[in-house]
Amino acid sequence: MASVARTPHPARGGRRGLSGLLMAAPALLLFGLFGLVPLGGVVVLSLTSWDGLGSLSWAGFGNWSGVLTDGATWQALWLTVKVMLVSWLVQTPLALALGLFQAPRGRTRAFLAVLWFLPLLLSAVAIGLAWQALLDPSFGIGATPGLDWLARPLLGSPDLALYTVIFVIAWQFVPFHALLYQAGIRQIPVSLYEAAAIDGAGPVTRLLRITLPQLKYTFVTSSTLMLVGSLTYFDLIFVLSGGTGGPGTATRVLPLAMYITGFQAHDMGRASALATLLVVFGLALSLLTTRLSGFTRMESQQEGL
């Protein structure tokens, strides 16, 4: 007797959709209250003139016109992009190398992994103050015999300040991304390496033909977190630059420019326009990286193993 294919009952599919919506309702509610509502308030505030204390007055698109035609805005945006790209170029190879080193199990590697993870347990303010003292040209590590070449105002040089900040950022966040690569390497089936060894493949060949291709999705995840997360580098840069984004405007990235405009220049309307611009830039960057990397089309690389 031929079997008759059963079609799903419409009411059953409707109940599943309703149950899924009810399960997602708390998360959607929290996102709306703490994400969309404040963002909407910032957009409205960007159309007003307010010093943070007095009464608001309608400004229309005057704030946006001033922000988009101000060269300081585009300089801050360029510095933000520069920090994002250079941080990615510095952190990615270091994190991958540390991940490769930590992947084999052993007490020594486990102990070192704990030490490298310590920067993530410290606040950005504590890290900023510590490195500010270490990089002091008079009393920091430059005063150590043999390290005289570090006795220079690294944070006070317009040419070196930004790269010094990027170094401190990498020191804080490389261990996190190394942990991602370590986890990705440990999930690679040992049978792949055993088969390659039987075929005569050496360590370099196994690295290039097995390890790196299997880390493709880990690389995408780590890179996305680095690029989008670089838009939130405020507190560390604030402390290292003394709250000014200096020397001059050498480290005044967009989040710091937003803070200075709102809380030092007392122009909340213009600061809100900068905040909205930062959100739009971050959203566009996130969508671009997701689309180019094929993040939404990822499939298991271990299927059939």
Backbone hydrogen bonds, N-H to C=O, Kabsch-Sander energy under -0.5 kcal/mol:
donor,donor_aa,acceptor,acceptor_aa,energy
5,A,3,S,-0.5
13,G,9,H,-1.9
14,G,10,P,-2.1
15,R,11,A,-2.1
16,R,12,R,-1.9
17,G,13,G,-2.1
18,L,14,G,-2.2
19,S,15,R,-2.6
20,G,16,R,-2.3
21,L,17,G,-2.0
22,L,18,L,-2.3
23,M,19,S,-2.0
24,A,20,G,-1.7
25,A,21,L,-1.0
28,L,24,A,-2.6
29,L,25,A,-2.7
30,L,26,P,-2.4
31,F,27,A,-2.5
32,G,28,L,-2.2
33,L,29,L,-2.5
34,F,30,L,-2.8
35,G,31,F,-1.6
36,L,31,F,-1.6
37,V,32,G,-2.6
39,L,35,G,-1.6
40,G,36,L,-2.6
41,G,37,V,-2.1
42,V,38,P,-2.3
43,V,39,L,-2.2
44,V,40,G,-2.2
45,L,41,G,-2.5
46,S,42,V,-1.7
47,L,44,V,-1.6
48,T,45,L,-1.7
49,S,57,S,-3.3
50,W,48,T,-0.5
57,S,49,S,-1.5
59,A,47,L,-2.6
60,G,47,L,-1.5
62,G,59,A,-1.7
65,S,61,F,-2.4
66,G,62,G,-2.2
67,V,63,N,-2.5
68,L,64,W,-2.6
69,T,65,S,-1.2
70,D,67,V,-0.8
71,G,69,T,-0.5
73,T,70,D,-0.8
74,W,70,D,-1.1
75,Q,71,G,-2.0
76,A,72,A,-2.4
77,L,73,T,-2.3
78,W,74,W,-2.3
79,L,75,Q,-2.5
80,T,76,A,-2.0
81,V,77,L,-2.3
82,K,78,W,-2.5
83,V,79,L,-2.6
84,M,80,T,-2.1
85,L,81,V,-2.6
86,V,82,K,-2.6
87,S,83,V,-2.1
88,W,84,M,-1.7
89,L,85,L,-2.3
90,V,86,V,-2.0
91,Q,87,S,-3.1
92,T,88,W,-2.0
94,L,90,V,-1.1
95,A,91,Q,-3.1
96,L,92,T,-2.4
97,A,93,P,-2.4
98,L,94,L,-2.4
99,G,95,A,-2.5
100,L,96,L,-2.4
101,F,97,A,-1.9
102,Q,98,L,-2.5
103,A,99,G,-1.4
110,A,106,G,-2.3
111,F,107,R,-2.6
112,L,108,T,-2.4
113,A,109,R,-2.3
114,V,110,A,-1.6
115,L,111,F,-1.8
116,W,112,L,-2.6
117,F,113,A,-1.3
118,L,114,V,-0.6
118,L,115,L,-1.0
120,L,117,F,-1.2
121,L,118,L,-1.9
122,L,118,L,-0.6
122,L,119,P,-0.8
127,I,123,S,-2.2
128,G,124,A,-2.6
129,L,125,V,-2.5
130,A,126,A,-2.3
131,W,127,I,-2.6
132,Q,128,G,-2.0
133,A,129,L,-1.8
134,L,130,A,-2.3
135,L,131,W,-2.2
136,D,133,A,-1.1
140,G,136,D,-2.1
141,I,134,L,-2.6
143,A,140,G,-1.8
144,T,141,I,-1.4
147,L,144,T,-2.3
150,L,147,L,-1.9
151,A,148,D,-1.8
152,R,150,L,-2.5
154,L,152,R,-2.3
156,G,153,P,-0.5
157,S,153,P,-0.7
161,A,157,S,-2.6
164,T,160,L,-2.3
165,V,161,A,-2.2
166,I,162,L,-2.1
167,F,163,Y,-1.9
168,V,164,T,-1.9
169,I,165,V,-2.4
170,A,166,I,-2.5
171,W,167,F,-2.3
172,Q,168,V,-1.6
173,F,169,I,-2.2
174,V,170,A,-2.5
177,H,173,F,-1.6
178,A,174,V,-2.5
179,L,175,P,-1.8
180,L,176,F,-1.4
181,Y,177,H,-2.1
182,Q,178,A,-2.5
183,A,179,L,-2.3
184,G,180,L,-2.3
185,I,181,Y,-2.5
186,R,182,Q,-2.1
187,Q,183,A,-0.8
188,I,185,I,-1.4
192,L,189,P,-1.1
193,Y,189,P,-0.7
194,E,190,V,-2.3
195,A,191,S,-2.4
196,A,192,L,-2.0
197,A,193,Y,-2.5
198,I,194,E,-2.0
199,D,195,A,-1.5
200,G,197,A,-1.3
201,A,196,A,-2.7
206,R,202,G,-2.5
207,L,203,P,-2.1
208,L,204,V,-2.4
209,R,205,T,-2.8
210,I,206,R,-1.9
211,T,206,R,-2.1
212,L,207,L,-2.6
214,Q,210,I,-2.0
215,L,211,T,-1.0
215,L,212,L,-0.7
216,K,213,P,-1.3
219,F,215,L,-2.8
220,V,216,K,-2.0
221,T,217,Y,-2.4
222,S,218,T,-2.8
223,S,219,F,-2.6
224,T,220,V,-2.3
225,L,221,T,-2.2
226,M,222,S,-2.3
227,L,223,S,-2.8
228,V,224,T,-2.4
229,G,225,L,-1.9
230,S,226,M,-1.4
231,L,228,V,-1.4
232,T,229,G,-1.9
233,Y,230,S,-1.1
234,F,232,T,-1.8
238,F,234,F,-2.9
239,V,235,D,-2.2
240,L,236,L,-2.4
241,S,237,I,-2.1
242,G,239,V,-1.1
243,G,238,F,-2.6
244,T,241,S,-0.9
246,G,241,S,-0.7
249,T,247,P,-0.5
250,A,247,P,-1.9
251,T,245,G,-2.3
252,R,245,G,-0.6
252,R,249,T,-0.9
253,V,251,T,-1.8
254,L,76,A,-0.8
257,A,253,V,-2.6
258,M,254,L,-2.2
259,Y,255,P,-1.8
260,I,256,L,-2.6
261,T,257,A,-2.3
262,G,258,M,-2.1
263,F,259,Y,-3.1
264,Q,259,Y,-0.6
264,Q,260,I,-1.4
265,A,260,I,-2.3
267,D,261,T,-2.2
268,M,50,W,-2.2
269,G,50,W,-0.7
271,A,267,D,-2.1
272,S,268,M,-2.2
273,A,269,G,-1.5
274,L,270,R,-2.0
275,A,271,A,-2.2
276,T,272,S,-2.4
277,L,273,A,-2.3
278,L,274,L,-2.2
279,V,275,A,-2.1
280,V,276,T,-2.5
281,F,277,L,-2.4
282,G,278,L,-2.4
283,L,279,V,-2.7
284,A,280,V,-2.5
285,L,281,F,-2.4
286,S,282,G,-2.4
287,L,283,L,-2.4
288,L,284,A,-2.3
289,T,285,L,-2.6
290,T,286,S,-2.1
291,R,287,L,-2.2
292,L,288,L,-2.8
293,S,289,T,-2.0
294,G,290,T,-0.8
295,F,290,T,-1.5
296,T,290,T,-0.5
297,R,294,G,-1.5
298,M,295,F,-1.1
305,L,302,Q,-2.0
